[in-house]
């Protein structure tokens, strides 16, 4: 039974806009098993649903609809906003490569501000450097980005004040402004996961991109879907994805403003699939409402109460 408004949404959210069978006056909307006692017309309804979201900045992966996922620049900005530690790599005066861990916060353009204690004793401040950051999603995928640029001190008192306040909020401790170093950004290498090919992002693309609006609660939503609504995740996979094989399980990996990612388990291996939302969402209420309506539709399709009029996702990538 799909999760309907009682399950994931609060009672203050609007009900699904999708058409549903007429219920008796006293029948609760959230009890699909009550549908079995209703009479349906002999000809099944055809329900039109578009699985397309528009984001011209994101190049489509082969076989995917354009705009079904955020751009590499947006994902990199999101990784930097959600992470707090990274690896700073540079060259020592002796010419040896050196990597050190560092905590950081980001400025309004996404540039990292690092707290380093006497870094000039290890390398020349102002030389070329890279900063690598990664973020684990659901224990199954680790998107990452590597920023190329150089370290420098800032004399912008207003910016330093904002960074100090952000640091105190993030780490619950004060920071000495004399130890704060800003990293300029020349370009960024984005990777979707380990063993994946990277994609270069220009500094202007990166700094002009916005981090995903769902980032601060995406992990909570994904965890709730996997642990409290596993049956609905499986049903979403069965209805919206054309896997071509016997699916034994499905796990949600991440969710963003344009859709969500699944890992699909079968006798042929593990595959990654991307299901876009019918429309872009911007907040927690919107993403839960979208999951609610999509799960409702998937349940109706599974019970043959409606005939879906959309193309299933066919772009699957084998990962194991």
C-alpha positions, -999 to +999 in steps of 0.1 A: +000+000+000+015+033-010+022+060+016-004+086+012-009+119+032-009+101+066+025+085+060+050+111+049+031+143+045+016+163+073-021+169+073-016+205+063-003+195+028-025+196-002-039+163-015-026+147-047-037+165-079-040+131-096-075+118-104-086+090-081-117+068-080-147+082-063-148+072-027-178+068-004-183+099+018-169+083+049-140+064+032-106+078+043-084+088+014-054+071+029-068+036+028-062+022-007-075-012+002-110+004+003-107+008-035-112-029-039-149-026-030-155+001-056-169-003-090-147+009-119-157+015-155-150-013-179-125+008-199-095+018-179-086+054-175-056+068-193-036+091-171-012+115-187+020+122-168+051+139-180+085+128-164+104+159-177+120+187-158+138+216-174+174+225-165+192+236-197+226+238-178+227+201-172+239+180-202+219+148-205+236+114-199+231+091-229+196+078-228+184+102-202+159+131-207+176+165-208+173+183-176+165+153-155+195+159-131+214+189-117+245+201-136+280+191-124+285+226-112+253+224-090+263+191-076+298+204-068+283+234-050+260+211-031+289+188-020+309+218-007+279+231+012+272+197+029+308+188+037+331+202+064+364+185+058+386+181+027+422+174+016+445+202+006+472+192-018+502+212-029+540+210-035+566+214-007+597+236-012+616+204-019+593+196-048+574+167-031+536+164-032+519+169+001+482+164+012+468+175+045+433+173+060+415+206+067+382+218+080+364+245+060+334+266+053+325+282+020+319+319+011+288+330-009+305+320-042+313+285-030+351+291-024+364+273+006+379+291+036+403+269+055+417+272+090+455+264+088+481+268+115+513+281+100+510+265+066+540+284+054+561+260+074+550+232+051+545+249+017+545+283+000+512+301+005+501+315-028+514+286-048+491+263-069+470+239-049+440+216-050+413+209-025+394+176-027+360+171-010+337+142-011+303+134+004+289+099+010+252+093+000+233+065+017+265+045+021+263+036-016+277+065-036+303+091-030+301+122-053+332+143-051+348+175-065+384+188-067+390+225-068+421+238-085+435+272-075+457+288-049+456+299-013+457+335-001+449+357+029+419+381+026+418+417+039+380+420+034+369+425+069+332+421+061+338+388+044+360+376+072+333+385+097+307+365+078+331+335+075+339+337+113+301+336+121+296+307+097+325+288+112+312+293+148+277+281+137+291+251+119+318+239+143+305+255+176+339+271+182+356+304+175+382+307+148+412+330+147+410+351+116+448+351+113+445+314+105+419+317+078+430+312+042+408+315+011+412+294-019+407+309-054+390+287-079+403+283-115+383+252-124+367+222-107+368+184-115+335+168-106+331+130-102+298+112-096+315+084-077+347+064-073+358+048-106+338+073-126+350+096-153+354+132-141+339+163-158+356+197-157+336+227-146+348+263-152+352+287-123+323+309-137+300+278-140+308+268-105+304+302-088+272+310-107+256+277-098+233+273-068+235+244-043+205+222-043+176+236-022+168+202-008+203+195+005+197+201+042+170+175+045+176+152+015+194+126+037+165+125+061+139+121+034+160+093+017+164+075+050+127+077+057+118+064+023+142+034+026+133+024+061+097+033+064+084+031+028+106+004+012+076-011-004+068+022-021+104+026-033+101-009-049+068+001-065+082+033-079+110+013-094+086-013-110+063+014-124+086+041-136+117+020-147+119-004-175+147-026-161+144-056-185+151-080-157+137-095-126+141-068-098+148-082-064+152-049-046+155-012-049+172+014-027+169+052-029+203+069-029+196+106-031+170+132-039+173+167-053+151+193-068+147+175-102+143+139-091+158+109-073+184+082-078+179+045-072+201+014-070+182-015-085+192-050-075+186-080-098+200-114-108+220-096-135+237-072-110+232-038-095+221-009-117+218+028-111+187+046-124+174+082-123+137+090-120+128+127-126+099+144-107+069+155-128+079+191-119+108+208-101+105+210-063+120+237-041+113+226-005+106+197+018+068+201+014+072+199-024+094+168-024+071+149-001+041+160-021+057+147-053+066+114-037+030+111-024+014+117-058+040+094-077+034+066-052-003+070-055-001+068-093+023+038-091-002+020-068-031+027-092-010+015-122+000-017-103-037-024-096-046-017-132-069+012-122-052+035-146-031+031-178+000+052-176+007+075-205+044+082-199+077+067-211+094+046-185+130+053-176+152+031-197+187+045-190+203+021-165+240+020-156+255-012-143+276-005-112+282-040-099 
